[in-house]
Structure formats: structure tokens, C-alpha cells
């Protein structure tokens, strides 16, 4: 029993060390800073901001882009066969749009700043009319299906190895 605990603790420590090394390698190249003019939006509005690329060394990259990402998180509750309640969690990408800012090249060490604008699609939240979407949402809640989408503006420098990525949470309602 004691040996099993040490094996589990060793595995957890190894995973933490690997994650720390990956984080340090990714950070050693540099970072992205995203600054937005605001964080509350409606469909059809424009997101304006600045992406600053801060590189600690020269890097060769495929492209630099900024985009809008919607991450789906859902929970479904149901009666289990043993009389209890079971919960199933799902997640994934519900929406993703990328807009190129700069192309394939060697990005020099230092800071580079880019202004950007992203248009939020008018029909982003509703596939039908607002009343029907509300009815569908009510049915989901009554049947135990609860879901949400978290919205982010994401900057990404795609390169060989580890990408440099930054997400900033926004609200679209």
C-alpha cells in the first residue's frame, strides 16, 4: 500500500516537472500582450485592440494571428441506473475565427505592436429568433442539460515547437 502511494506521488511529481519545463521553454521565447478597448460586446459589434509581441530572442514563425474563440462547456445530469444522479461534462471549440496579422518570417528580438479589429458575426449567438433561442435554453435547463460558451480574443504566434499564445476573456451577450 505504501509503495503504491509513493508511485502515485512520483508520477504526479513527474507530470508537474514536465509541465514546468514546457512552460519555461515556451516563456523563454517571449510573450504576447493583448490590450482591448473594452470587454463587453454584442453580436455585430467590432472588437478593437492592440497585440504586442515581446520576443526574448529572434524566432522563425509561420504566422501571427488574432482571433475570436468560443469554448463550449456543457454538463448533462441524468438519473443513474443505481438511483443516484450522474453527471457528464463535455467541452470543445464552439466557434473559431482567425485573422492574420503578419506572415511567415523571422521575427526579431524586441517588441512589435499591431493594431487589430475583429467583427463579431451578427448571428453568433442565435440560430433563430430570440424567443425560440430562449425556449430552447429553457428546455435544456429543465432536462438537465446546462451549457455555456466562454468567449476569448486570442493572439497566436505559430512556430515550430511551442507557439506563443495569449487569451483574454470577453463577454458577448
OpenMM code with the backbone's topology and positions (N, CA, C; nanometers):
from openmm import Vec3, app, unit

residues = "UNK UNK UNK UNK UNK UNK UNK UNK UNK UNK UNK UNK UNK UNK UNK UNK UNK UNK UNK UNK UNK UNK UNK UNK UNK UNK UNK UNK UNK UNK UNK UNK UNK UNK UNK UNK UNK UNK UNK UNK UNK UNK UNK UNK UNK UNK UNK UNK UNK UNK UNK UNK UNK UNK UNK UNK UNK UNK UNK UNK UNK UNK UNK UNK UNK UNK UNK UNK UNK UNK UNK UNK UNK UNK UNK UNK UNK UNK UNK UNK UNK UNK UNK UNK UNK UNK UNK UNK UNK UNK UNK UNK UNK UNK UNK UNK UNK UNK UNK UNK UNK UNK UNK UNK UNK UNK UNK UNK UNK UNK UNK UNK UNK UNK UNK UNK UNK UNK UNK UNK UNK UNK UNK UNK UNK UNK UNK UNK UNK UNK UNK UNK UNK UNK UNK UNK UNK UNK UNK UNK UNK UNK UNK UNK UNK UNK UNK UNK UNK UNK UNK UNK UNK UNK UNK UNK UNK UNK UNK UNK UNK UNK UNK UNK UNK UNK UNK UNK UNK UNK UNK UNK UNK".split()
positions = [
    Vec3(0.0824, -0.1205, 0.0000),
    Vec3(0.0000, 0.0000, 0.0000),
    Vec3(0.0862, 0.1261, 0.0000),
    Vec3(0.1884, 0.1279, 0.0849),
    Vec3(0.2772, 0.2432, 0.0935),
    Vec3(0.3530, 0.2616, -0.0378),
    Vec3(0.3925, 0.1512, -0.0998),
    Vec3(0.4639, 0.1595, -0.2270),
    Vec3(0.3760, 0.2210, -0.3355),
    Vec3(0.2478, 0.1867, -0.3365),
    Vec3(0.1550, 0.2425, -0.4351),
    Vec3(0.1411, 0.3924, -0.4179),
    Vec3(0.1382, 0.4383, -0.2948),
    Vec3(0.1282, 0.5831, -0.2679),
    Vec3(0.2522, 0.6545, -0.3206),
    Vec3(0.3706, 0.5955, -0.2977),
    Vec3(0.4938, 0.6568, -0.3474),
    Vec3(0.4988, 0.6577, -0.5000),
    Vec3(0.4453, 0.5550, -0.5631),
    Vec3(0.4411, 0.5512, -0.7096),
    Vec3(0.3501, 0.6616, -0.7621),
    Vec3(0.2339, 0.6784, -0.7004),
    Vec3(0.1404, 0.7835, -0.7426),
    Vec3(0.2019, 0.9215, -0.7200),
    Vec3(0.2616, 0.9428, -0.6029),
    Vec3(0.3260, 1.0716, -0.5749),
    Vec3(0.4400, 1.1000, -0.6734),
    Vec3(0.5173, 0.9961, -0.7062),
    Vec3(0.6252, 1.0122, -0.8038),
    Vec3(0.5719, 1.0482, -0.9416),
    Vec3(0.4617, 0.9840, -0.9827),
    Vec3(0.4006, 1.0147, -1.1131),
    Vec3(0.3483, 1.1574, -1.1166),
    Vec3(0.2839, 1.2006, -1.0090),
    Vec3(0.2326, 1.3383, -1.0012),
    Vec3(0.3480, 1.4377, -1.0073),
    Vec3(0.4545, 1.4106, -0.9339),
    Vec3(0.5712, 1.4991, -0.9357),
    Vec3(0.6325, 1.5058, -1.0750),
    Vec3(0.6404, 1.3918, -1.1432),
    Vec3(0.6959, 1.3889, -1.2790),
    Vec3(0.6104, 1.4728, -1.3747),
    Vec3(0.4797, 1.4598, -1.3657),
    Vec3(0.3900, 1.5388, -1.4509),
    Vec3(0.4089, 1.6878, -1.4229),
    Vec3(0.4169, 1.7263, -1.2972),
    Vec3(0.4363, 1.8672, -1.2619),
    Vec3(0.5692, 1.9199, -1.3146),
    Vec3(0.6737, 1.8401, -1.3078),
    Vec3(0.8042, 1.8813, -1.3588),
    Vec3(0.7995, 1.8987, -1.5099),
    Vec3(0.7363, 1.8058, -1.5806),
    Vec3(0.7238, 1.8164, -1.7264),
    Vec3(0.6462, 1.9426, -1.7637),
    Vec3(0.5353, 1.9682, -1.6945),
    Vec3(0.4565, 2.0887, -1.7224),
    Vec3(0.5371, 2.2160, -1.6960),
    Vec3(0.6159, 2.2170, -1.5895),
    Vec3(0.7005, 2.3321, -1.5587),
    Vec3(0.8057, 2.3540, -1.6675),
    Vec3(0.8669, 2.2472, -1.7145),
    Vec3(0.9683, 2.2585, -1.8209),
    Vec3(0.9054, 2.3114, -1.9493),
    Vec3(0.7895, 2.2584, -1.9869),
    Vec3(0.7199, 2.3052, -2.1071),
    Vec3(0.6871, 2.4535, -2.0943),
    Vec3(0.6378, 2.4943, -1.9786),
    Vec3(0.6030, 2.6349, -1.9560),
    Vec3(0.7277, 2.7232, -1.9654),
    Vec3(0.8386, 2.6791, -1.9057),
    Vec3(0.9616, 2.7585, -1.9092),
    Vec3(1.0169, 2.7702, -2.0511),
    Vec3(1.0127, 2.6603, -2.1282),
    Vec3(1.0616, 2.6648, -2.2666),
    Vec3(0.9765, 2.7609, -2.3487),
    Vec3(0.8445, 2.7529, -2.3337),
    Vec3(0.7553, 2.8419, -2.4080),
    Vec3(0.7782, 2.9874, -2.3678),
    Vec3(0.7944, 3.0144, -2.2382),
    Vec3(0.8157, 3.1508, -2.1891),
    Vec3(0.9506, 3.2072, -2.2305),
    Vec3(1.0503, 3.1208, -2.2524),
    Vec3(1.1838, 3.1691, -2.2846),
    Vec3(1.1873, 3.2405, -2.4191),
    Vec3(1.0946, 3.2084, -2.5071),
    Vec3(1.0919, 3.2725, -2.6386),
    Vec3(1.0323, 3.4125, -2.6323),
    Vec3(0.9357, 3.4315, -2.5427),
    Vec3(0.8728, 3.5618, -2.5313),
    Vec3(0.7269, 3.5489, -2.4937),
    Vec3(0.6511, 3.6572, -2.5162),
    Vec3(0.5098, 3.6543, -2.4813),
    Vec3(0.4317, 3.7507, -2.5694),
    Vec3(0.3006, 3.7338, -2.5636),
    Vec3(0.2070, 3.8224, -2.6325),
    Vec3(0.1277, 3.8974, -2.5266),
    Vec3(0.1105, 4.0264, -2.5487),
    Vec3(0.0257, 4.1077, -2.4622),
    Vec3(-0.0912, 4.1569, -2.5473),
    Vec3(-0.2134, 4.1277, -2.5021),
    Vec3(-0.3340, 4.1734, -2.5713),
    Vec3(-0.4005, 4.2823, -2.4884),
    Vec3(-0.4259, 4.3965, -2.5495),
    Vec3(-0.4969, 4.5063, -2.4835),
    Vec3(-0.6199, 4.5382, -2.5666),
    Vec3(-0.7370, 4.5329, -2.5039),
    Vec3(-0.8627, 4.5604, -2.5722),
    Vec3(-0.9183, 4.6938, -2.5242),
    Vec3(-0.9941, 4.7613, -2.6121),
    Vec3(-1.0542, 4.8886, -2.5733),
    Vec3(-1.1698, 4.8679, -2.4767),
    Vec3(-1.2337, 4.7506, -2.4816),
    Vec3(-1.3405, 4.7147, -2.3872),
    Vec3(-1.3576, 4.5637, -2.3874),
    Vec3(-1.4429, 4.5141, -2.2966),
    Vec3(-1.4568, 4.3698, -2.2790),
    Vec3(-1.6009, 4.3208, -2.2904),
    Vec3(-1.6954, 4.4105, -2.3066),
    Vec3(-1.8377, 4.3781, -2.3159),
    Vec3(-1.8841, 4.4078, -2.4589),
    Vec3(-1.9416, 4.3060, -2.5273),
    Vec3(-1.9789, 4.3219, -2.6674),
    Vec3(-2.1149, 4.2604, -2.6951),
    Vec3(-2.1701, 4.3002, -2.8100),
    Vec3(-2.2918, 4.2414, -2.8640),
    Vec3(-2.2601, 4.1895, -3.0043),
    Vec3(-2.3352, 4.0900, -3.0502),
    Vec3(-2.3152, 4.0442, -3.1884),
    Vec3(-2.3274, 4.1606, -3.2866),
    Vec3(-2.2416, 4.1628, -3.3873),
    Vec3(-2.2410, 4.2690, -3.4868),
    Vec3(-2.1464, 4.3821, -3.4532),
    Vec3(-2.0956, 4.3871, -3.3309),
    Vec3(-2.0019, 4.4929, -3.2928),
    Vec3(-1.8592, 4.4535, -3.3291),
    Vec3(-1.7711, 4.5514, -3.3171),
    Vec3(-1.6316, 4.5327, -3.3539),
    Vec3(-1.5433, 4.5318, -3.2287),
    Vec3(-1.4519, 4.4384, -3.2244),
    Vec3(-1.3527, 4.4320, -3.1166),
    Vec3(-1.2281, 4.5031, -3.1671),
    Vec3(-1.1821, 4.6025, -3.0921),
    Vec3(-1.0603, 4.6747, -3.1286),
    Vec3(-0.9560, 4.6535, -3.0208),
    Vec3(-0.8316, 4.6430, -3.0640),
    Vec3(-0.7267, 4.6248, -2.9655),
    Vec3(-0.5878, 4.6318, -3.0237),
    Vec3(-0.4938, 4.6033, -2.9359),
    Vec3(-0.3527, 4.6047, -2.9709),
    Vec3(-0.2899, 4.4734, -2.9279),
    Vec3(-0.2132, 4.4128, -3.0166),
    Vec3(-0.1357, 4.2935, -2.9855),
    Vec3(0.0106, 4.3350, -2.9861),
    Vec3(0.0772, 4.3140, -2.8743),
    Vec3(0.2201, 4.3437, -2.8653),
    Vec3(0.2950, 4.2125, -2.8503),
    Vec3(0.3858, 4.1908, -2.9410),
    Vec3(0.4701, 4.0710, -2.9407),
    Vec3(0.6020, 4.1097, -2.8753),
    Vec3(0.6349, 4.0454, -2.7628),
    Vec3(0.7587, 4.0736, -2.6895),
    Vec3(0.8460, 3.9483, -2.6949),
    Vec3(0.9473, 3.9528, -2.7802),
    Vec3(1.0328, 3.8351, -2.8004),
    Vec3(1.1672, 3.8519, -2.7307),
    Vec3(1.2076, 3.7466, -2.6595),
    Vec3(1.3365, 3.7469, -2.5898),
    Vec3(1.4519, 3.7130, -2.6832),
    Vec3(1.4188, 3.6503, -2.7958),
    Vec3(1.5197, 3.6168, -2.8958),
    Vec3(1.4523, 3.6111, -3.0324),
    Vec3(1.5305, 3.6131, -3.1364),
    Vec3(1.4802, 3.6032, -3.2737),
    Vec3(1.4168, 3.4652, -3.2933),
    Vec3(1.2972, 3.4638, -3.3548),
    Vec3(1.2301, 3.3361, -3.3804),
    Vec3(1.1776, 3.3314, -3.5230),
    Vec3(1.1812, 3.2129, -3.5803),
    Vec3(1.1237, 3.1890, -3.7124),
    Vec3(0.9818, 3.1378, -3.6915),
    Vec3(0.8840, 3.2051, -3.7535),
    Vec3(0.7443, 3.1680, -3.7316),
    Vec3(0.6691, 3.1612, -3.8636),
    Vec3(0.5623, 3.0795, -3.8634),
    Vec3(0.4773, 3.0651, -3.9818),
    Vec3(0.3849, 3.1849, -3.9987),
    Vec3(0.3247, 3.2290, -3.8873),
    Vec3(0.2362, 3.3452, -3.8962),
    Vec3(0.2011, 3.3964, -3.7571),
    Vec3(0.1493, 3.5176, -3.7551),
    Vec3(0.0971, 3.5809, -3.6351),
    Vec3(-0.0483, 3.6140, -3.6640),
    Vec3(-0.1385, 3.5669, -3.5769),
    Vec3(-0.2797, 3.5959, -3.5998),
    Vec3(-0.3495, 3.6333, -3.4697),
    Vec3(-0.4672, 3.6912, -3.4865),
    Vec3(-0.5547, 3.7248, -3.3751),
    Vec3(-0.6929, 3.6738, -3.4125),
    Vec3(-0.7691, 3.6317, -3.3136),
    Vec3(-0.8994, 3.5765, -3.3484),
    Vec3(-0.9969, 3.5755, -3.2327),
    Vec3(-1.1166, 3.5302, -3.2646),
    Vec3(-1.2245, 3.5154, -3.1680),
    Vec3(-1.2494, 3.3668, -3.1494),
    Vec3(-1.2498, 3.3205, -3.0238),
    Vec3(-1.2678, 3.1797, -2.9929),
    Vec3(-1.3805, 3.1652, -2.8914),
    Vec3(-1.4708, 3.0714, -2.9180),
    Vec3(-1.5763, 3.0372, -2.8245),
    Vec3(-1.5564, 2.8946, -2.7779),
    Vec3(-1.5335, 2.8763, -2.6479),
    Vec3(-1.5124, 2.7433, -2.5920),
    Vec3(-1.6395, 2.6961, -2.5236),
    Vec3(-1.6918, 2.5829, -2.5686),
    Vec3(-1.8152, 2.5240, -2.5186),
    Vec3(-1.7851, 2.4420, -2.3938),
    Vec3(-1.8674, 2.4619, -2.2917),
    Vec3(-1.8609, 2.3795, -2.1711),
    Vec3(-2.0020, 2.3375, -2.1381),
    Vec3(-2.0233, 2.2085, -2.1278),
    Vec3(-2.1574, 2.1585, -2.1013),
    Vec3(-2.1587, 2.0516, -1.9941),
    Vec3(-2.2676, 2.0501, -1.9192),
    Vec3(-2.2886, 1.9463, -1.8186),
    Vec3(-2.4269, 1.8883, -1.8413),
    Vec3(-2.4331, 1.7577, -1.8371),
    Vec3(-2.5607, 1.6890, -1.8519),
    Vec3(-2.5828, 1.6032, -1.7280),
    Vec3(-2.6953, 1.6248, -1.6643),
    Vec3(-2.7322, 1.5487, -1.5451),
    Vec3(-2.8420, 1.4504, -1.5817),
    Vec3(-2.8308, 1.3283, -1.5292),
    Vec3(-2.9338, 1.2283, -1.5553),
    Vec3(-2.9424, 1.1310, -1.4381),
    Vec3(-3.0529, 1.0613, -1.4336),
    Vec3(-3.0748, 0.9594, -1.3302),
    Vec3(-2.9914, 0.8371, -1.3659),
    Vec3(-2.9099, 0.7903, -1.2714),
    Vec3(-2.8300, 0.6712, -1.2984),
    Vec3(-2.9125, 0.5464, -1.2701),
    Vec3(-2.8658, 0.4348, -1.3187),
    Vec3(-2.9388, 0.3087, -1.3014),
    Vec3(-2.9428, 0.2650, -1.1546),
    Vec3(-2.8522, 0.3182, -1.0726),
    Vec3(-2.8495, 0.2812, -0.9307),
    Vec3(-2.9280, 0.3787, -0.8439),
    Vec3(-3.0035, 0.4680, -0.9049),
    Vec3(-3.0874, 0.5602, -0.8297),
    Vec3(-3.0247, 0.6946, -0.7998),
    Vec3(-2.8973, 0.7106, -0.8233),
    Vec3(-2.8314, 0.8388, -0.7989),
    Vec3(-2.8366, 0.9286, -0.9214),
    Vec3(-2.7663, 1.0364, -0.9140),
    Vec3(-2.7588, 1.1309, -1.0262),
    Vec3(-2.6184, 1.1228, -1.0846),
    Vec3(-2.6122, 1.1072, -1.2149),
    Vec3(-2.4811, 1.1050, -1.2813),
    Vec3(-2.4631, 1.2352, -1.3584),
    Vec3(-2.3386, 1.2764, -1.3686),
    Vec3(-2.3061, 1.4000, -1.4391),
    Vec3(-2.2015, 1.3707, -1.5451),
    Vec3(-2.2240, 1.4229, -1.6639),
    Vec3(-2.1293, 1.4079, -1.7739),
    Vec3(-2.0898, 1.5471, -1.8204),
    Vec3(-1.9607, 1.5702, -1.8324),
    Vec3(-1.9098, 1.7009, -1.8733),
    Vec3(-1.8500, 1.6904, -2.0131),
    Vec3(-1.8796, 1.7888, -2.0962),
    Vec3(-1.8242, 1.7955, -2.2312),
    Vec3(-1.7652, 1.9340, -2.2532),
    Vec3(-1.6642, 1.9417, -2.3371),
    Vec3(-1.6080, 2.0714, -2.3727),
    Vec3(-1.5499, 2.0629, -2.5126),
    Vec3(-1.5326, 2.1762, -2.5739),
    Vec3(-1.4763, 2.1801, -2.7081),
    Vec3(-1.4813, 2.3213, -2.7641),
    Vec3(-1.4423, 2.3348, -2.8887),
    Vec3(-1.4433, 2.4640, -2.9561),
    Vec3(-1.5766, 2.4796, -3.0277),
    Vec3(-1.6548, 2.5807, -2.9882),
    Vec3(-1.7844, 2.6066, -3.0496),
    Vec3(-1.7714, 2.7021, -3.1683),
    Vec3(-1.6733, 2.7915, -3.1621),
    Vec3(-1.6542, 2.8908, -3.2675),
    Vec3(-1.5079, 2.9306, -3.2690),
    Vec3(-1.4521, 2.9475, -3.3893),
    Vec3(-1.3146, 2.9949, -3.4002),
    Vec3(-1.2975, 3.0696, -3.5315),
    Vec3(-1.2462, 3.1904, -3.5200),
    Vec3(-1.2145, 3.2709, -3.6364),
    Vec3(-1.0764, 3.3309, -3.6141),
    Vec3(-0.9880, 3.3159, -3.7134),
    Vec3(-0.8534, 3.3728, -3.7049),
    Vec3(-0.8329, 3.4726, -3.8171),
    Vec3(-0.7707, 3.5827, -3.7812),
    Vec3(-0.7393, 3.6868, -3.8785),
    Vec3(-0.5873, 3.7063, -3.8792),
    Vec3(-0.5221, 3.6868, -3.9943),
    Vec3(-0.3764, 3.7035, -3.9975),
    Vec3(-0.3356, 3.8488, -3.9736),
    Vec3(-0.2278, 3.8642, -3.8981),
    Vec3(-0.1716, 3.9981, -3.8736),
    Vec3(-0.0399, 4.0137, -3.9485),
    Vec3(0.0414, 3.9087, -3.9442),
    Vec3(0.1713, 3.9113, -4.0111),
    Vec3(0.2016, 3.7695, -4.0589),
    Vec3(0.2874, 3.7572, -4.1575),
    Vec3(0.3111, 3.6290, -4.2224),
    Vec3(0.4359, 3.5567, -4.1782),
    Vec3(0.4764, 3.4620, -4.2624),
    Vec3(0.5931, 3.3793, -4.2335),
    Vec3(0.7195, 3.4622, -4.2501),
    Vec3(0.8007, 3.4615, -4.1442),
    Vec3(0.9260, 3.5364, -4.1467),
    Vec3(1.0039, 3.5100, -4.0193),
    Vec3(1.1208, 3.5684, -4.0104),
    Vec3(1.1982, 3.5668, -3.8870),
    Vec3(1.1602, 3.6930, -3.8106),
    Vec3(1.1006, 3.6742, -3.6938),
    Vec3(1.0589, 3.7871, -3.6102),
    Vec3(1.1762, 3.8261, -3.5208),
    Vec3(1.2164, 3.9538, -3.5238),
    Vec3(1.3351, 3.9951, -3.4474),
    Vec3(1.3079, 4.0039, -3.2969),
    Vec3(1.4141, 3.9997, -3.2212),
    Vec3(1.4078, 4.0171, -3.0762),
    Vec3(1.3555, 4.1578, -3.0463),
    Vec3(1.2758, 4.1701, -2.9417),
    Vec3(1.2240, 4.3002, -2.9025),
    Vec3(1.0724, 4.3052, -2.9097),
    Vec3(1.0192, 4.4281, -2.9140),
    Vec3(0.8741, 4.4480, -2.9146),
    Vec3(0.8247, 4.4941, -3.0506),
    Vec3(0.7123, 4.4360, -3.0922),
    Vec3(0.6422, 4.4787, -3.2130),
    Vec3(0.4952, 4.4923, -3.1771),
    Vec3(0.4345, 4.6028, -3.2159),
    Vec3(0.2943, 4.6281, -3.1815),
    Vec3(0.2102, 4.6326, -3.3076),
    Vec3(0.0930, 4.5672, -3.2995),
    Vec3(-0.0003, 4.5598, -3.4120),
    Vec3(-0.1389, 4.6016, -3.3635),
    Vec3(-0.2050, 4.6876, -3.4391),
    Vec3(-0.3448, 4.7235, -3.4118),
    Vec3(-0.4329, 4.6229, -3.4863),
    Vec3(-0.5479, 4.5881, -3.4276),
    Vec3(-0.6378, 4.4960, -3.4962),
    Vec3(-0.7828, 4.5312, -3.4678),
    Vec3(-0.8685, 4.4821, -3.5564),
    Vec3(-1.0138, 4.4925, -3.5433),
    Vec3(-1.0738, 4.3587, -3.5849),
    Vec3(-1.1658, 4.3092, -3.5036),
    Vec3(-1.2371, 4.1852, -3.5347),
    Vec3(-1.3865, 4.2135, -3.5323),
    Vec3(-1.4573, 4.1725, -3.6354),
    Vec3(-1.6024, 4.1884, -3.6396),
    Vec3(-1.6676, 4.0642, -3.5802),
    Vec3(-1.7584, 4.0853, -3.4842),
    Vec3(-1.8344, 3.9755, -3.4262),
    Vec3(-1.9539, 3.9499, -3.5186),
    Vec3(-1.9719, 3.8281, -3.5678),
    Vec3(-2.0861, 3.8000, -3.6560),
    Vec3(-2.2195, 3.8343, -3.5882),
    Vec3(-2.3126, 3.8895, -3.6658),
    Vec3(-2.4432, 3.9289, -3.6115),
    Vec3(-2.5234, 3.8107, -3.5588),
    Vec3(-2.5098, 3.6954, -3.6222),
    Vec3(-2.5878, 3.5780, -3.5833),
    Vec3(-2.5084, 3.4824, -3.4944),
    Vec3(-2.4089, 3.5338, -3.4239),
    Vec3(-2.3204, 3.4500, -3.3441),
    Vec3(-2.3931, 3.3734, -3.2338),
    Vec3(-2.4858, 3.4350, -3.1665),
    Vec3(-2.5499, 3.3713, -3.0514),
    Vec3(-2.6814, 3.3025, -3.0840),
    Vec3(-2.7471, 3.3423, -3.1915),
    Vec3(-2.8815, 3.2912, -3.2193),
    Vec3(-2.8881, 3.2324, -3.3585),
    Vec3(-2.9369, 3.1093, -3.3654),
    Vec3(-2.9575, 3.0499, -3.4972),
    Vec3(-3.0966, 3.0837, -3.5484),
    Vec3(-3.1879, 3.1154, -3.4587),
    Vec3(-3.3239, 3.1531, -3.4954),
    Vec3(-3.3562, 3.2874, -3.4335),
    Vec3(-3.4864, 3.3073, -3.4045),
    Vec3(-3.5201, 3.4342, -3.3408),
    Vec3(-3.4908, 3.4255, -3.1906),
    Vec3(-3.4885, 3.5388, -3.1231),
    Vec3(-3.4527, 3.5442, -2.9817),
    Vec3(-3.5489, 3.4641, -2.8945),
    Vec3(-3.6782, 3.4651, -2.9257),
    Vec3(-3.7774, 3.3937, -2.8457),
    Vec3(-3.7519, 3.2440, -2.8529),
    Vec3(-3.7284, 3.1917, -2.9731),
    Vec3(-3.7044, 3.0487, -2.9890),
    Vec3(-3.5754, 3.0073, -2.9178),
    Vec3(-3.4713, 3.0893, -2.9245),
    Vec3(-3.3476, 3.0577, -2.8543),
    Vec3(-3.3710, 3.0509, -2.7047),
    Vec3(-3.4537, 3.1394, -2.6514),
    Vec3(-3.4879, 3.1364, -2.5093),
    Vec3(-3.5645, 3.0109, -2.4726),
    Vec3(-3.6563, 2.9674, -2.5591),
    Vec3(-3.7324, 2.8448, -2.5345),
    Vec3(-3.6392, 2.7246, -2.5338),
    Vec3(-3.5480, 2.7181, -2.6295),
    Vec3(-3.4526, 2.6066, -2.6365),
    Vec3(-3.3660, 2.6044, -2.5107),
    Vec3(-3.3217, 2.7204, -2.4672),
    Vec3(-3.2389, 2.7291, -2.3460),
    Vec3(-3.3181, 2.6801, -2.2240),
    Vec3(-3.4464, 2.7162, -2.2136),
    Vec3(-3.5303, 2.6717, -2.1014),
    Vec3(-3.5462, 2.5208, -2.1012),
    Vec3(-3.5667, 2.4620, -2.2193),
    Vec3(-3.5805, 2.3169, -2.2300),
    Vec3(-3.4497, 2.2490, -2.1886),
    Vec3(-3.3358, 2.3043, -2.2293),
    Vec3(-3.2066, 2.2475, -2.1902),
    Vec3(-3.1926, 2.2448, -2.0381),
    Vec3(-3.2303, 2.3510, -1.9720),
    Vec3(-3.2181, 2.3590, -1.8268),
    Vec3(-3.3136, 2.2603, -1.7599),
    Vec3(-3.4380, 2.2525, -1.8085),
    Vec3(-3.5359, 2.1622, -1.7467),
    Vec3(-3.4975, 2.0157, -1.7637),
    Vec3(-3.4300, 1.9811, -1.8738),
    Vec3(-3.3909, 1.8415, -1.8965),
    Vec3(-3.2541, 1.8094, -1.8364),
    Vec3(-3.1940, 1.9051, -1.7691),
    Vec3(-3.0651, 1.8794, -1.7042),
    Vec3(-2.9453, 1.9025, -1.7923),
    Vec3(-2.9643, 1.9612, -1.9085),
    Vec3(-2.8524, 1.9926, -1.9979),
    Vec3(-2.8185, 2.1398, -1.9816),
    Vec3(-2.7047, 2.1676, -1.9199),
    Vec3(-2.6636, 2.3060, -1.8965),
    Vec3(-2.5359, 2.3297, -1.9755),
    Vec3(-2.5366, 2.4312, -2.0581),
    Vec3(-2.4175, 2.4587, -2.1381),
    Vec3(-2.3923, 2.6085, -2.1431),
    Vec3(-2.2680, 2.6419, -2.1707),
    Vec3(-2.2305, 2.7823, -2.1855),
    Vec3(-2.1116, 2.7912, -2.2810),
    Vec3(-2.0915, 2.9099, -2.3318),
    Vec3(-1.9766, 2.9353, -2.4178),
    Vec3(-1.8982, 3.0494, -2.3559),
    Vec3(-1.7700, 3.0262, -2.3336),
    Vec3(-1.6810, 3.1309, -2.2859),
    Vec3(-1.6095, 3.1887, -2.4078),
    Vec3(-1.6100, 3.3214, -2.4191),
    Vec3(-1.5543, 3.3898, -2.5353),
    Vec3(-1.4181, 3.4493, -2.5021),
    Vec3(-1.3259, 3.4371, -2.5983),
    Vec3(-1.1908, 3.4883, -2.5815),
    Vec3(-1.1436, 3.5554, -2.7105),
    Vec3(-1.0619, 3.6587, -2.6947),
    Vec3(-0.9811, 3.7098, -2.8045),
    Vec3(-0.8454, 3.6437, -2.7845),
    Vec3(-0.7931, 3.5836, -2.8908),
    Vec3(-0.6704, 3.5060, -2.8805),
    Vec3(-0.5673, 3.5556, -2.9809),
    Vec3(-0.4462, 3.5804, -2.9328),
    Vec3(-0.3323, 3.6112, -3.0187),
    Vec3(-0.2415, 3.4903, -3.0219),
    Vec3(-0.1869, 3.4581, -3.1396),
    Vec3(-0.1069, 3.3368, -3.1542),
    Vec3(0.0071, 3.3601, -3.2536),
    Vec3(0.1288, 3.3297, -3.2078),
    Vec3(0.2444, 3.3272, -3.2970),
    Vec3(0.2758, 3.1807, -3.3214),
    Vec3(0.2465, 3.1338, -3.4438),
    Vec3(0.2640, 2.9917, -3.4770),
    Vec3(0.4048, 2.9684, -3.5284),
    Vec3(0.4746, 2.8785, -3.4584),
    Vec3(0.6120, 2.8481, -3.4969),
    Vec3(0.6428, 2.7025, -3.4678),
    Vec3(0.7570, 2.6583, -3.5098),
    Vec3(0.7985, 2.5209, -3.4840),
    Vec3(0.8243, 2.5061, -3.3338),
    Vec3(0.7773, 2.3961, -3.2800),
    Vec3(0.7928, 2.3763, -3.1353),
    Vec3(0.6709, 2.4299, -3.0630),
    Vec3(0.6918, 2.5187, -2.9683),
    Vec3(0.5837, 2.5735, -2.8885),
    Vec3(0.5398, 2.7084, -2.9417),
    Vec3(0.4096, 2.7227, -2.9651),
    Vec3(0.3543, 2.8516, -3.0063),
    Vec3(0.3504, 2.9448, -2.8865),
    Vec3(0.3519, 3.0738, -2.9164),
    Vec3(0.3288, 3.1734, -2.8126),
    Vec3(0.1839, 3.2169, -2.8291),
    Vec3(0.1046, 3.2026, -2.7213),
    Vec3(-0.0388, 3.2285, -2.7300),
    Vec3(-0.0849, 3.3058, -2.6074),
    Vec3(-0.1806, 3.3945, -2.6297),
    Vec3(-0.2410, 3.4681, -2.5192),
    Vec3(-0.3906, 3.4789, -2.5450),
    Vec3(-0.4693, 3.4497, -2.4409),
    Vec3(-0.6153, 3.4640, -2.4477),
    Vec3(-0.6618, 3.5669, -2.3459),
    Vec3(-0.7568, 3.6492, -2.3892),
    Vec3(-0.8206, 3.7455, -2.2999),
    Vec3(-0.9708, 3.7189, -2.3042),
    Vec3(-1.0305, 3.7003, -2.1887),
    Vec3(-1.1732, 3.6681, -2.1790),
    Vec3(-1.2556, 3.7931, -2.2040),
    Vec3(-1.3617, 3.7768, -2.2842),
    Vec3(-1.4559, 3.8848, -2.3103),
    Vec3(-1.5974, 3.8309, -2.2881),
    Vec3(-1.6938, 3.9202, -2.2872),
    Vec3(-1.8338, 3.8797, -2.2736),
    Vec3(-1.9092, 3.9231, -2.3992),
    Vec3(-1.9826, 3.8315, -2.4571),
    Vec3(-2.0687, 3.8621, -2.5710),
    Vec3(-2.2095, 3.8240, -2.5317),
    Vec3(-2.2990, 3.9218, -2.5266),
    Vec3(-2.4372, 3.8953, -2.4858),
    Vec3(-2.5340, 3.9728, -2.5718),
] * unit.nanometer
topology = app.Topology()
chain = topology.addChain("A")
for resn in residues:
    res = topology.addResidue(resn, chain)
    for name in ("N", "CA", "C"):
        topology.addAtom(name, app.Element.getBySymbol(name[0]), res)
